[in-house]
């Protein structure tokens, strides 16, 4: 990733939101639903609507109990952010 790379900017934006949220009210607890929505808003996740037909067919993502409204999957920026984190010492 280069400094002007949109994937890097998405990861930096997400990191800034997470760090800010973790400092709110003097605690470090972050709500998982908020975290997922933030990653989506920053472009690190893609959101797909789960229809009743999909639920009836037993379709769900690996992290979903099967009764959710949306399925989130990594975007190209999300995959790149994970790869970059794996290269860190």
Buried (B, 14 or more C-beta within 10 A) or exposed (E): BEEEEEBBBBBBBBEEBBEEBEEEEEEEEBEEEEBBBBBBBBBBBBBEEBEEEBBEEEEBBEEBEEEEEBBBEBBEBBEBBEEEEEEEE
